[in-house]
Amino acid sequence: MKRQISFLFFFISISLFSQEISQLGLTDDPVLTLEEAQYFIQHMSEEQRQGIDLTNKKVLFVTGSSGGRLISKSTYFKNIALNNETDDSLRGSWIFELTEKEKINSGGYDIFITHWCKTILNNNRKKHIKTAAKTEQMSLLDK
């Protein structure tokens, strides 16, 4: 009986987690919504967030062993939903703030949020900033 109750609580916690995460990353707008910012605040440690205020931040999502690949916001949240444990902690994600020069060169991005990489090698940072700037220019042409 105890085992059945344990399984029941386990499955309930999984479904509650997936309901919450399913409402995040619905668009690929690089600016975090209030709900997305709150999610990071609730599920990341202070060490992971590095004290950075996430409200209205424009984010580049990065993955790969040394931060070599950009992913969309929706892909990031889909990956989190597929891989995260149910203990309310967000493992494998870290936040890195861009320098003022990087913010300008990237077209206004504020931070990197990594997924399963603890660092972003300098050459990957530069590559992503150039890619972001090009993407930003292309989106301006579409308007």
N, CA, C and O atoms as a MOPAC input file, in Angstrom:
PM7 MOZYME 1SCF
protein

 N      0.82100 1    -1.19800 1     0.00000 1
 C      0.00000 1     0.00000 1     0.00000 1
 C      0.86900 1     1.26800 1     0.00000 1
 O      0.59500 1     2.21600 1    -0.73600 1
 N      1.92800 1     1.27200 1     0.84100 1
 C      2.82100 1     2.43000 1     0.87500 1
 C      3.45600 1     2.65500 1    -0.48500 1
 O      3.62200 1     3.79300 1    -0.92400 1
 N      3.80200 1     1.58700 1    -1.13200 1
 C      4.43000 1     1.67600 1    -2.44700 1
 C      3.47500 1     2.30600 1    -3.46400 1
 O      3.88100 1     3.14100 1    -4.27200 1
 N      2.21800 1     1.90400 1    -3.41600 1
 C      1.22300 1     2.45200 1    -4.34300 1
 C      1.01400 1     3.94400 1    -4.10000 1
 O      0.88300 1     4.72200 1    -5.04500 1
 N      0.98500 1     4.33300 1    -2.83100 1
 C      0.82800 1     5.75400 1    -2.50500 1
 C      2.04700 1     6.53900 1    -2.97100 1
 O      1.90800 1     7.64800 1    -3.48600 1
 N      3.23800 1     5.97800 1    -2.79700 1
 C      4.45700 1     6.64900 1    -3.26800 1
 C      4.41900 1     6.85900 1    -4.77300 1
 O      4.76600 1     7.93300 1    -5.26300 1
 N      3.99800 1     5.83600 1    -5.50700 1
 C      3.89200 1     5.96400 1    -6.96400 1
 C      2.85300 1     7.01400 1    -7.33800 1
 O      3.06000 1     7.78300 1    -8.27700 1
 N      1.75300 1     7.05100 1    -6.62100 1
 C      0.71000 1     8.03100 1    -6.89800 1
 C      1.25700 1     9.45100 1    -6.73800 1
 O      1.06200 1    10.28800 1    -7.62000 1
 N      1.94300 1     9.73500 1    -5.61700 1
 C      2.52300 1    11.06400 1    -5.40800 1
 C      3.57200 1    11.39200 1    -6.45900 1
 O      3.66900 1    12.53500 1    -6.90600 1
 N      4.35200 1    10.40200 1    -6.85200 1
 C      5.36300 1    10.60200 1    -7.88000 1
 C      4.71900 1    11.05300 1    -9.18500 1
 O      5.17300 1    12.02100 1    -9.79500 1
 N      3.66900 1    10.36300 1    -9.61900 1
 C      3.02200 1    10.70500 1   -10.88500 1
 C      2.26100 1    12.01900 1   -10.80500 1
 O      2.18600 1    12.75100 1   -11.79200 1
 N      1.70200 1    12.32500 1    -9.65400 1
 C      1.03400 1    13.61500 1    -9.48500 1
 C      2.05400 1    14.74300 1    -9.58700 1
 O      1.79300 1    15.75600 1   -10.23600 1
 N      3.21700 1    14.57700 1    -8.94900 1
 C      4.23500 1    15.63700 1    -9.00100 1
 C      4.75600 1    15.82500 1   -10.41600 1
 O      5.02000 1    16.95600 1   -10.82500 1
 N      4.90900 1    14.74400 1   -11.17100 1
 C      5.34600 1    14.86000 1   -12.56700 1
 C      4.31600 1    15.63100 1   -13.37600 1
 O      4.68500 1    16.50700 1   -14.15700 1
 N      3.04200 1    15.32800 1   -13.21000 1
 C      2.02000 1    16.00800 1   -14.00500 1
 C      1.91600 1    17.47700 1   -13.62200 1
 O      1.69900 1    18.31900 1   -14.49300 1
 N      2.06600 1    17.81100 1   -12.33100 1
 C      2.04600 1    19.22000 1   -11.93200 1
 C      3.22200 1    19.97500 1   -12.52800 1
 O      3.06700 1    21.10700 1   -12.98600 1
 N      4.40500 1    19.35400 1   -12.52700 1
 C      5.58800 1    19.99100 1   -13.10200 1
 C      5.38200 1    20.22600 1   -14.59000 1
 O      5.66900 1    21.31200 1   -15.09300 1
 N      4.88500 1    19.21300 1   -15.30000 1
 C      4.73300 1    19.35600 1   -16.74600 1
 C      3.65500 1    20.36900 1   -17.10600 1
 O      3.74500 1    21.00700 1   -18.15500 1
 N      2.62900 1    20.53500 1   -16.25700 1
 C      1.62200 1    21.55600 1   -16.53200 1
 C      2.23700 1    22.94600 1   -16.42500 1
 O      1.95300 1    23.81800 1   -17.24600 1
 N      3.07600 1    23.15100 1   -15.42000 1
 C      3.70600 1    24.45200 1   -15.24800 1
 C      4.64400 1    24.75500 1   -16.41100 1
 O      4.57900 1    25.83800 1   -16.99300 1
 N      5.48600 1    23.83900 1   -16.74400 1
 C      6.48600 1    24.05700 1   -17.78800 1
 C      5.83700 1    24.18400 1   -19.17100 1
 O      6.38700 1    24.84100 1   -20.05400 1
 N      4.69500 1    23.57200 1   -19.35700 1
 C      4.04800 1    23.61700 1   -20.66600 1
 C      3.53800 1    25.01600 1   -21.01700 1
 O      3.23000 1    25.28800 1   -22.17700 1
 N      3.44800 1    25.89100 1   -20.03600 1
 C      2.99100 1    27.25700 1   -20.28300 1
 C      4.14100 1    28.22000 1   -20.55500 1
 O      3.92300 1    29.42100 1   -20.71300 1
 N      5.36900 1    27.69400 1   -20.61100 1
 C      6.54400 1    28.53400 1   -20.81900 1
 C      7.15000 1    28.26100 1   -22.19000 1
 O      7.01800 1    27.16000 1   -22.72400 1
 N      7.80700 1    29.25400 1   -22.75100 1
 C      8.45200 1    29.09000 1   -24.05200 1
 C      7.45900 1    28.89200 1   -25.18300 1
 O      7.74700 1    28.18800 1   -26.15100 1
 N      6.29800 1    29.50800 1   -25.06400 1
 C      5.26900 1    29.34600 1   -26.09900 1
 C      5.61600 1    30.10500 1   -27.37800 1
 O      5.12900 1    29.77500 1   -28.45900 1
 N      6.46100 1    31.12400 1   -27.24200 1
 C      6.94400 1    31.85200 1   -28.41700 1
 C      8.46800 1    31.87100 1   -28.36600 1
 O      9.06800 1    31.54300 1   -27.34300 1
 N      9.07200 1    32.24900 1   -29.45300 1
 C     10.52500 1    32.35800 1   -29.49000 1
 C     10.98400 1    33.81100 1   -29.38400 1
 O     12.10600 1    34.14500 1   -29.76500 1
 N     10.11500 1    34.66400 1   -28.86800 1
 C     10.51700 1    36.03600 1   -28.55600 1
 C     11.65700 1    35.95500 1   -27.54400 1
 O     11.49400 1    35.33100 1   -26.49600 1
 N     12.80500 1    36.56800 1   -27.82900 1
 C     13.95700 1    36.42400 1   -26.93000 1
 C     13.79100 1    37.10500 1   -25.57500 1
 O     14.56900 1    36.83800 1   -24.66000 1
 N     12.80000 1    37.97400 1   -25.42600 1
 C     12.57300 1    38.64300 1   -24.14800 1
 C     11.75500 1    37.71500 1   -23.25000 1
 O     10.69700 1    37.22400 1   -23.64100 1
 N     12.26800 1    37.48600 1   -22.03800 1
 C     11.56200 1    36.61700 1   -21.10300 1
 C     10.24600 1    37.24800 1   -20.66900 1
 O     10.17700 1    38.44700 1   -20.39900 1
 N      9.19900 1    36.42100 1   -20.60700 1
 C      7.94200 1    36.87200 1   -20.02800 1
 C      8.09500 1    36.88500 1   -18.51300 1
 O      9.06600 1    36.34700 1   -17.98000 1
 N      7.14800 1    37.49300 1   -17.82400 1
 C      7.17600 1    37.50900 1   -16.36700 1
 C      7.14500 1    36.08000 1   -15.81500 1
 O      7.85700 1    35.76700 1   -14.86000 1
 N      6.32700 1    35.22000 1   -16.41200 1
 C      6.21400 1    33.82500 1   -15.96300 1
 C      7.52700 1    33.07100 1   -16.15600 1
 O      7.92800 1    32.28200 1   -15.30000 1
 N      8.19300 1    33.31400 1   -17.27900 1
 C      9.47500 1    32.65100 1   -17.54400 1
 C     10.54500 1    33.11600 1   -16.55800 1
 O     11.31600 1    32.30800 1   -16.04000 1
 N     10.58600 1    34.43100 1   -16.30300 1
 C     11.54400 1    34.96600 1   -15.33000 1
 C     11.28000 1    34.38000 1   -13.94800 1
 O     12.21700 1    34.00700 1   -13.24300 1
 N     10.00900 1    34.29800 1   -13.55700 1
 C      9.65000 1    33.71700 1   -12.26000 1
 C     10.05100 1    32.25100 1   -12.17500 1
 O     10.49600 1    31.78400 1   -11.12700 1
 N      9.89500 1    31.53900 1   -13.26200 1
 C     10.28300 1    30.12600 1   -13.28500 1
 C     11.77300 1    29.97600 1   -12.95900 1
 O     12.15100 1    29.13600 1   -12.14300 1
 N     12.61000 1    30.78900 1   -13.59600 1
 C     14.04600 1    30.71400 1   -13.33600 1
 C     14.36700 1    31.09900 1   -11.89200 1
 O     15.21700 1    30.47400 1   -11.25800 1
 N     13.70000 1    32.10900 1   -11.37900 1
 C     13.93200 1    32.52600 1    -9.99800 1
 C     13.56400 1    31.40600 1    -9.02400 1
 O     14.27800 1    31.16100 1    -8.05200 1
 N     12.45600 1    30.73500 1    -9.29000 1
 C     11.98500 1    29.67400 1    -8.39400 1
 C     12.80000 1    28.38900 1    -8.50800 1
 O     12.95300 1    27.67000 1    -7.52000 1
 N     13.32000 1    28.08900 1    -9.68300 1
 C     13.92700 1    26.78200 1    -9.91200 1
 C     15.44600 1    26.78800 1   -10.04000 1
 O     16.05700 1    25.72600 1   -10.15900 1
 N     16.06300 1    27.96900 1   -10.01700 1
 C     17.52300 1    28.04900 1   -10.07300 1
 C     18.04400 1    28.54000 1    -8.73300 1
 O     17.39300 1    29.32400 1    -8.04300 1
 N     19.22300 1    28.06500 1    -8.38200 1
 C     19.86200 1    28.55300 1    -7.16300 1
 C     20.41200 1    29.95900 1    -7.41000 1
 O     20.55800 1    30.39400 1    -8.55200 1
 N     20.70800 1    30.64600 1    -6.33100 1
 C     21.31100 1    31.98100 1    -6.44600 1
 C     22.64200 1    31.89600 1    -7.19700 1
 O     22.98800 1    32.79000 1    -7.96800 1
 N     23.37900 1    30.81400 1    -6.96100 1
 C     24.65800 1    30.61100 1    -7.65600 1
 C     24.44600 1    30.50200 1    -9.16800 1
 O     25.20900 1    31.07000 1    -9.95000 1
 N     23.41600 1    29.77600 1    -9.56900 1
 C     23.12600 1    29.63300 1   -10.99600 1
 C     22.70500 1    30.97200 1   -11.61500 1
 O     23.09700 1    31.29200 1   -12.73700 1
 N     21.91300 1    31.74300 1   -10.88300 1
 C     21.40900 1    33.02700 1   -11.39900 1
 C     22.44000 1    34.13200 1   -11.28800 1
 O     22.35500 1    35.12100 1   -12.01500 1
 N     23.40800 1    33.99200 1   -10.40200 1
 C     24.45400 1    34.98700 1   -10.18200 1
 C     23.89300 1    36.35800 1    -9.82100 1
 O     24.48200 1    37.38900 1   -10.14600 1
 N     22.75000 1    36.35200 1    -9.14800 1
 C     22.15100 1    37.60000 1    -8.68300 1
 C     21.58400 1    38.48400 1    -9.78100 1
 O     21.28300 1    39.65200 1    -9.53600 1
 N     21.43500 1    37.96100 1   -10.96100 1
 C     20.96600 1    38.76500 1   -12.09700 1
 C     19.43700 1    38.85200 1   -12.07900 1
 O     18.74900 1    37.83900 1   -11.95300 1
 N     18.92000 1    40.06900 1   -12.20600 1
 C     17.47800 1    40.28500 1   -12.32500 1
 C     17.05700 1    39.85600 1   -13.72900 1
 O     17.59900 1    40.34900 1   -14.71900 1
 N     16.10900 1    38.95500 1   -13.81600 1
 C     15.72600 1    38.38400 1   -15.11200 1
 C     14.52000 1    39.07000 1   -15.75500 1
 O     14.12000 1    38.69500 1   -16.85700 1
 N     13.94700 1    40.04200 1   -15.10100 1
 C     12.76300 1    40.70400 1   -15.61900 1
 C     13.06900 1    41.40600 1   -16.93800 1
 O     13.98400 1    42.22400 1   -17.02100 1
 N     12.29200 1    41.07500 1   -17.96500 1
 C     12.40400 1    41.69100 1   -19.29400 1
 C     13.78300 1    41.57200 1   -19.91200 1
 O     14.19400 1    42.44500 1   -20.67800 1
 N     14.49900 1    40.51700 1   -19.59800 1
 C     15.82700 1    40.30400 1   -20.18700 1
 C     15.69100 1    39.64200 1   -21.54700 1
 O     14.84800 1    38.77100 1   -21.75800 1
 N     16.53900 1    40.07800 1   -22.45400 1
 C     16.61600 1    39.50200 1   -23.79200 1
 C     17.68300 1    38.40000 1   -23.73700 1
 O     18.84000 1    38.65900 1   -23.40700 1
 N     17.27800 1    37.17300 1   -24.06500 1
 C     18.10500 1    36.00500 1   -23.76000 1
 C     18.53300 1    35.24600 1   -25.01500 1
 O     17.76000 1    35.05600 1   -25.95500 1
 N     19.79900 1    34.82000 1   -24.99000 1
 C     20.32100 1    33.84600 1   -25.94700 1
 C     20.41000 1    32.51800 1   -25.19700 1
 O     21.07200 1    32.43400 1   -24.16200 1
 N     19.75200 1    31.48600 1   -25.70800 1
 C     19.79700 1    30.16300 1   -25.09300 1
 C     20.86600 1    29.34300 1   -25.79300 1
 O     20.90400 1    29.26400 1   -27.02100 1
 N     21.74100 1    28.73000 1   -24.98900 1
 C     22.92300 1    28.04900 1   -25.50600 1
 C     22.99100 1    26.63900 1   -24.93100 1
 O     22.64000 1    26.42000 1   -23.77200 1
 N     23.44200 1    25.68500 1   -25.74100 1
 C     23.65300 1    24.31700 1   -25.27400 1
 C     24.94200 1    23.78000 1   -25.88700 1
 O     25.60000 1    24.47300 1   -26.66400 1
 N     25.29600 1    22.56300 1   -25.54200 1
 C     26.52600 1    21.94800 1   -26.03800 1
 C     27.58400 1    21.95500 1   -24.95400 1
 O     27.51100 1    22.74900 1   -24.01600 1
 N     28.55000 1    21.09000 1   -25.07300 1
 C     29.52600 1    20.90900 1   -23.99300 1
 C     30.27800 1    22.18200 1   -23.63400 1
 O     30.60400 1    22.39200 1   -22.46600 1
 N     30.55600 1    23.02700 1   -24.60400 1
 C     31.23000 1    24.29400 1   -24.29500 1
 C     30.40600 1    25.48500 1   -24.79700 1
 O     30.94800 1    26.54400 1   -25.11400 1
 N     29.10000 1    25.28800 1   -24.86100 1
 C     28.22300 1    26.37900 1   -25.28300 1
 C     28.29100 1    26.66300 1   -26.75900 1
 O     28.16600 1    27.81400 1   -27.17900 1
 N     28.49000 1    25.62900 1   -27.55700 1
 C     28.71600 1    25.82200 1   -28.97900 1
 C     27.48600 1    25.97100 1   -29.85700 1
 O     27.61200 1    26.24800 1   -31.05000 1
 N     26.28600 1    25.79000 1   -29.28400 1
 C     25.09300 1    25.79900 1   -30.13400 1
 C     23.98400 1    26.67200 1   -29.54800 1
 O     23.62900 1    26.53700 1   -28.37700 1
 N     23.44300 1    27.56300 1   -30.37000 1
 C     22.28300 1    28.35800 1   -29.97800 1
 C     21.02200 1    27.52800 1   -30.18600 1
 O     20.91600 1    26.78200 1   -31.16000 1
 N     20.06200 1    27.66000 1   -29.26300 1
 C     18.75600 1    27.02400 1   -29.43100 1
 C     17.68400 1    28.07400 1   -29.17500 1
 O     17.96000 1    29.11700 1   -28.58300 1
 N     16.48700 1    27.80400 1   -29.61200 1
 C     15.38000 1    28.74000 1   -29.40300 1
 C     14.85200 1    28.60600 1   -27.97700 1
 O     15.11900 1    27.62300 1   -27.28500 1
 N     14.10200 1    29.61100 1   -27.56200 1
 C     13.49600 1    29.57900 1   -26.23100 1
 C     12.53200 1    28.40400 1   -26.11500 1
 O     12.50900 1    27.71800 1   -25.09300 1
 N     11.74200 1    28.16800 1   -27.14900 1
 C     10.78800 1    27.04900 1   -27.08300 1
 C     11.51500 1    25.70500 1   -26.99300 1
 O     11.06800 1    24.81300 1   -26.27200 1
 N     12.61200 1    25.55300 1   -27.70500 1
 C     13.40400 1    24.31800 1   -27.62900 1
 C     13.98700 1    24.14700 1   -26.23000 1
 O     13.99200 1    23.04100 1   -25.68900 1
 N     14.47200 1    25.22900 1   -25.64900 1
 C     15.01700 1    25.16600 1   -24.29100 1
 C     13.96700 1    24.61200 1   -23.33000 1
 O     14.24200 1    23.66500 1   -22.59400 1
 N     12.76900 1    25.19400 1   -23.33200 1
 C     11.74400 1    24.75700 1   -22.38600 1
 C     11.23700 1    23.34300 1   -22.70200 1
 O     10.87400 1    22.60000 1   -21.79000 1
 N     11.21100 1    22.97100 1   -23.97400 1
 C     10.85100 1    21.57400 1   -24.30700 1
 C     11.88800 1    20.61300 1   -23.74100 1
 O     11.53700 1    19.56700 1   -23.19600 1
 N     13.17200 1    20.96900 1   -23.87100 1
 C     14.24400 1    20.13000 1   -23.32100 1
 C     14.12900 1    20.01400 1   -21.80600 1
 O     14.32200 1    18.93200 1   -21.25200 1
 N     13.81800 1    21.11800 1   -21.13300 1
 C     13.65600 1    21.10600 1   -19.68500 1
 C     12.50700 1    20.18700 1   -19.29900 1
 O     12.62900 1    19.39200 1   -18.36700 1
 N     11.40300 1    20.29500 1   -20.00500 1
 C     10.23800 1    19.46200 1   -19.69300 1
 C     10.55300 1    17.98000 1   -19.88300 1
 O     10.08000 1    17.13900 1   -19.11900 1
 N     11.34600 1    17.66500 1   -20.89400 1
 C     11.67100 1    16.26600 1   -21.16900 1
 C     12.69900 1    15.68400 1   -20.19800 1
 O     12.65500 1    14.49100 1   -19.89700 1
 N     13.61900 1    16.50900 1   -19.70800 1
 C     14.77200 1    15.99400 1   -18.95900 1
 C     14.80100 1    16.30000 1   -17.46900 1
 O     15.61800 1    15.72500 1   -16.75100 1
 N     13.94900 1    17.17300 1   -16.98600 1
 C     14.09900 1    17.62400 1   -15.60600 1
 C     13.50900 1    16.64900 1   -14.59700 1
 O     12.50900 1    15.98300 1   -14.86600 1
 N     14.14500 1    16.57600 1   -13.43200 1
 C     13.61700 1    15.79000 1   -12.34000 1
 C     12.46700 1    16.55900 1   -11.69200 1
 O     12.21300 1    17.71600 1   -12.02800 1
 N     11.78900 1    15.91400 1   -10.77800 1
 C     10.61000 1    16.52400 1   -10.17600 1
 C     10.89100 1    17.16600 1    -8.82500 1
 O      9.95600 1    17.42200 1    -8.06600 1
 N     12.14400 1    17.43000 1    -8.50600 1
 C     12.44800 1    17.99800 1    -7.19200 1
 C     12.52000 1    19.52900 1    -7.20500 1
 O     13.07000 1    20.13000 1    -6.28200 1
 N     11.98100 1    20.14300 1    -8.21900 1
 C     11.88100 1    21.60100 1    -8.34600 1
 C     13.19500 1    22.32300 1    -8.56000 1
 O     13.22100 1    23.55300 1    -8.52700 1
 N     14.28400 1    21.61000 1    -8.77800 1
 C     15.53000 1    22.30400 1    -9.08300 1
 C     15.79700 1    22.19600 1   -10.57900 1
 O     15.43900 1    21.21000 1   -11.22400 1
 N     16.41800 1    23.20500 1   -11.09900 1
 C     16.71500 1    23.25600 1   -12.52900 1
 C     18.19700 1    22.96500 1   -12.69800 1
 O     19.04200 1    23.84600 1   -12.54300 1
 N     18.49000 1    21.73500 1   -13.01100 1
 C     19.88600 1    21.31100 1   -13.14200 1
 C     20.39000 1    21.58900 1   -14.55200 1
 O     19.62700 1    21.56400 1   -15.51700 1
 N     21.67100 1    21.85100 1   -14.65100 1
 C     22.29700 1    21.97400 1   -15.95500 1
 C     22.09800 1    23.30200 1   -16.64200 1
 O     22.48300 1    23.45400 1   -17.80100 1
 N     21.50400 1    24.27400 1   -15.96000 1
 C     21.31000 1    25.60100 1   -16.55000 1
 C     22.02100 1    26.65000 1   -15.70600 1
 O     21.95700 1    26.63700 1   -14.47700 1
 N     22.69700 1    27.55200 1   -16.39400 1
 C     23.42000 1    28.63900 1   -15.74700 1
 C     23.16400 1    29.92000 1   -16.52100 1
 O     22.83900 1    29.88600 1   -17.70800 1
 N     23.30900 1    31.04100 1   -15.84600 1
 C     23.10500 1    32.34200 1   -16.47800 1
 C     24.43000 1    33.09100 1   -16.51100 1
 O     25.16100 1    33.14500 1   -15.52200 1
 N     24.72100 1    33.66700 1   -17.67700 1
 C     25.92000 1    34.48200 1   -17.85900 1
 C     25.48800 1    35.81800 1   -18.44800 1
 O     24.78400 1    35.86700 1   -19.45600 1
 N     25.91600 1    36.89300 1   -17.81000 1
 C     25.56600 1    38.22100 1   -18.28400 1
 C     26.53700 1    38.66400 1   -19.37200 1
 O     27.74000 1    38.42400 1   -19.27300 1
 N     26.01400 1    39.30500 1   -20.40000 1
 C     26.86100 1    39.85400 1   -21.44300 1
 C     27.47400 1    41.16500 1   -20.95800 1
 O     26.86900 1    41.89200 1   -20.16900 1
 N     28.66800 1    41.45300 1   -21.43400 1
 C     29.28900 1    42.73700 1   -21.11900 1
 C     28.55000 1    43.83000 1   -21.89900 1
 O     27.77700 1    43.53300 1   -22.81000 1
 N     28.78800 1    45.07200 1   -21.54200 1
 C     28.14000 1    46.18600 1   -22.25900 1
 C     28.48500 1    46.15200 1   -23.74900 1
 O     27.61800 1    46.38000 1   -24.59300 1
 N     29.73200 1    45.87300 1   -24.06900 1
 C     30.15400 1    45.79700 1   -25.47400 1
 C     29.43900 1    44.63900 1   -26.18200 1
 O     28.99400 1    44.78500 1   -27.32000 1
 N     29.33200 1    43.49800 1   -25.51000 1
 C     28.64200 1    42.34400 1   -26.10500 1
 C     27.16400 1    42.65100 1   -26.31800 1
 O     26.58300 1    42.23200 1   -27.31900 1
 N     26.55300 1    43.37800 1   -25.38400 1
 C     25.13900 1    43.75100 1   -25.52400 1
 C     24.93100 1    44.58900 1   -26.77700 1
 O     23.98500 1    44.36800 1   -27.53300 1
 N     25.80900 1    45.53900 1   -26.98900 1
 C     25.71100 1    46.40300 1   -28.16500 1
 C     25.93300 1    45.58400 1   -29.44400 1
 O     25.16200 1    45.68800 1   -30.39800 1
 N     26.99300 1    44.77100 1   -29.45000 1
 C     27.33600 1    43.98400 1   -30.63700 1
 C     26.30400 1    42.91300 1   -30.97700 1
 O     26.19700 1    42.49900 1   -32.13100 1
 N     25.54500 1    42.46500 1   -29.97900 1
 C     24.56800 1    41.39400 1   -30.20700 1
 C     23.21700 1    41.91100 1   -30.66700 1
 O     22.35600 1    41.12300 1   -31.06100 1
 N     23.01800 1    43.21100 1   -30.62300 1
 C     21.71700 1    43.75000 1   -30.97900 1
 C     20.80100 1    43.88900 1   -29.77700 1
 O     19.57900 1    43.92300 1   -29.91800 1
 N     21.40300 1    43.97100 1   -28.57900 1
 C     20.60400 1    44.24400 1   -27.39100 1
 C     20.31700 1    43.05900 1   -26.49000 1
 O     19.51200 1    43.17700 1   -25.56600 1
 N     20.94700 1    41.92600 1   -26.73100 1
 C     20.75500 1    40.78900 1   -25.82800 1
 C     21.43900 1    41.07800 1   -24.50100 1
 O     22.47100 1    41.74700 1   -24.45800 1
 N     20.85200 1    40.56400 1   -23.40700 1
 C     21.35700 1    40.84000 1   -22.06700 1
 C     22.12500 1    39.67600 1   -21.44900 1
 O     23.15000 1    39.88000 1   -20.79900 1
 N     21.63600 1    38.47200 1   -21.64900 1
 C     22.20900 1    37.31200 1   -20.96200 1
 C     22.20700 1    36.07000 1   -21.85300 1
 O     21.45000 1    35.96100 1   -22.81700 1
 N     23.08800 1    35.14200 1   -21.48500 1
 C     23.05400 1    33.78000 1   -21.99600 1
 C     22.41100 1    32.92600 1   -20.91100 1
 O     22.70800 1    33.10400 1   -19.73000 1
 N     21.54300 1    32.01200 1   -21.29200 1
 C     21.11700 1    30.94700 1   -20.38700 1
 C     21.57500 1    29.65700 1   -21.03900 1
 O     21.18700 1    29.33000 1   -22.16100 1
 N     22.41300 1    28.92900 1   -20.30700 1
 C     22.97200 1    27.69600 1   -20.85500 1
 C     22.13300 1    26.50100 1   -20.44400 1
 O     21.42700 1    26.53400 1   -19.43600 1
 N     22.22200 1    25.45700 1   -21.23100 1
 C     21.57100 1    24.18800 1   -20.89600 1
 C     22.60300 1    23.08200 1   -21.04500 1
 O     23.03200 1    22.77000 1   -22.15600 1
 N     22.99500 1    22.50100 1   -19.94200 1
 C     23.98100 1    21.42200 1   -19.86400 1
 C     25.35000 1    21.83200 1   -20.39700 1
 O     26.01200 1    21.07300 1   -21.10400 1
 N     25.75700 1    23.04900 1   -20.04300 1
 C     27.14800 1    23.46500 1   -20.22000 1
 C     27.42600 1    24.50500 1   -19.14500 1
 O     26.63800 1    25.43200 1   -18.96000 1
 N     28.51700 1    24.36300 1   -18.45000 1
 C     28.81000 1    25.27100 1   -17.34400 1
 C     29.56200 1    26.51100 1   -17.78500 1
 O     29.64900 1    27.48500 1   -17.03800 1
 N     30.09000 1    26.48200 1   -18.95700 1
 C     30.83900 1    27.64300 1   -19.42800 1
 C     30.59400 1    27.82200 1   -20.91400 1
 O     30.16100 1    26.90000 1   -21.60500 1
 N     30.87200 1    28.99800 1   -21.38200 1
 C     30.80900 1    29.27800 1   -22.81200 1
 C     32.20100 1    29.75100 1   -23.20300 1
 O     32.65300 1    30.80800 1   -22.76100 1
 N     32.87500 1    28.97100 1   -24.03000 1
 C     34.21300 1    29.36100 1   -24.46200 1
 C     34.13800 1    30.69200 1   -25.19900 1
 O     33.14600 1    30.98700 1   -25.86500 1
 N     35.18900 1    31.48900 1   -25.07500 1
 C     35.21000 1    32.83000 1   -25.66600 1
 C     34.88300 1    32.82800 1   -27.15100 1
 O     34.10800 1    33.66600 1   -27.61300 1
 N     35.46500 1    31.89300 1   -27.91200 1
 C     35.18200 1    31.88900 1   -29.35200 1
 C     33.70700 1    31.57600 1   -29.61500 1
 O     33.14400 1    32.07400 1   -30.59000 1
 N     33.06600 1    30.75400 1   -28.75900 1
 C     31.63200 1    30.48300 1   -28.92100 1
 C     30.80300 1    31.70000 1   -28.54700 1
 O     29.79200 1    31.98000 1   -29.19000 1
 N     31.22200 1    32.43200 1   -27.50700 1
 C     30.51600 1    33.66900 1   -27.12500 1
 C     30.49800 1    34.63800 1   -28.29600 1
 O     29.45200 1    35.18100 1   -28.65100 1
 N     31.66700 1    34.85000 1   -28.89400 1
 C     31.78200 1    35.78700 1   -30.01400 1
 C     30.92100 1    35.33300 1   -31.19200 1
 O     30.24400 1    36.14400 1   -31.82300 1
 N     30.95300 1    34.03900 1   -31.48000 1
 C     30.16000 1    33.49500 1   -32.59100 1
 C     28.66300 1    33.71900 1   -32.34800 1
 O     27.94100 1    34.12100 1   -33.26100 1
 N     28.19900 1    33.46400 1   -31.12900 1
 C     26.77400 1    33.63300 1   -30.81300 1
 C     26.34400 1    35.09500 1   -30.86000 1
 O     25.22800 1    35.40900 1   -31.27400 1
 N     27.22500 1    35.97500 1   -30.44000 1
 C     26.90700 1    37.40100 1   -30.47000 1
 C     26.77300 1    37.87900 1   -31.91700 1
 O     25.87800 1    38.66200 1   -32.23600 1
 N     27.66600 1    37.40400 1   -32.79000 1
 C     27.56000 1    37.74900 1   -34.21200 1
 C     26.27100 1    37.19100 1   -34.81600 1
 O     25.59300 1    37.87500 1   -35.58200 1
 N     25.94000 1    35.95000 1   -34.46900 1
 C     24.70500 1    35.32600 1   -34.97300 1
 C     23.48600 1    36.10400 1   -34.49500 1
 O     22.55700 1    36.35200 1   -35.26400 1
 N     23.49200 1    36.48900 1   -33.21400 1
 C     22.37100 1    37.25000 1   -32.65600 1
 C     22.20800 1    38.58200 1   -33.37500 1
 O     21.08900 1    38.99500 1   -33.67700 1
 N     23.31400 1    39.25000 1   -33.64700 1
 C     23.25100 1    40.53900 1   -34.33900 1
 C     22.66300 1    40.37700 1   -35.73600 1
 O     21.84600 1    41.19100 1   -36.16600 1
 N     23.07600 1    39.33000 1   -36.44400 1
 C     22.52800 1    39.07700 1   -37.78200 1
 C     21.04100 1    38.77400 1   -37.71500 1
 O     20.26100 1    39.27500 1   -38.52500 1
 N     20.64700 1    37.94800 1   -36.74000 1
 C     19.23800 1    37.58600 1   -36.56700 1
 C     18.42200 1    38.82000 1   -36.24600 1
 O     17.32200 1    38.99400 1   -36.77200 1
 N     18.94800 1    39.67900 1   -35.38800 1
 C     18.27400 1    40.90900 1   -35.00600 1
 C     18.08300 1    41.82400 1   -36.21800 1
 O     17.01700 1    42.41600 1   -36.38700 1
 N     19.10700 1    41.93800 1   -37.05400 1
 C     19.01600 1    42.75800 1   -38.26200 1
 C     17.97200 1    42.19800 1   -39.22500 1
 O     17.21500 1    42.95200 1   -39.83600 1
 N     17.93600 1    40.87000 1   -39.35700 1
 C     16.95300 1    40.24500 1   -40.25100 1
 C     15.53200 1    40.47000 1   -39.74700 1
 O     14.62500 1    40.70900 1   -40.54300 1
 N     15.33100 1    40.39700 1   -38.43800 1
 C     13.97400 1    40.60000 1   -37.89800 1
 C     13.54000 1    42.05000 1   -38.07200 1
 O     12.34900 1    42.31400 1   -38.23700 1
 N     14.47000 1    42.99200 1   -38.03900 1
 C     14.12700 1    44.39200 1   -38.27700 1
 C     13.71100 1    44.60800 1   -39.72800 1
 O     12.83600 1    45.42700 1   -40.00900 1
 N     14.32800 1    43.88600 1   -40.63700 1
 C     13.96700 1    44.01300 1   -42.04900 1
 C     12.57400 1    43.45300 1   -42.32600 1
 O     11.89600 1    43.90300 1   -43.24900 1
 N     12.15100 1    42.48400 1   -41.54100 1
 C     10.83100 1    41.88700 1   -41.71000 1
 C      9.71000 1    42.80200 1   -41.25100 1
 O      8.55700 1    42.59000 1   -41.62500 1
 N     10.01900 1    43.81900 1   -40.44700 1
 C      8.96300 1    44.69200 1   -39.88100 1
 C      8.57100 1    45.76800 1   -40.81600 1
 O      7.70300 1    46.57900 1   -40.49400 1

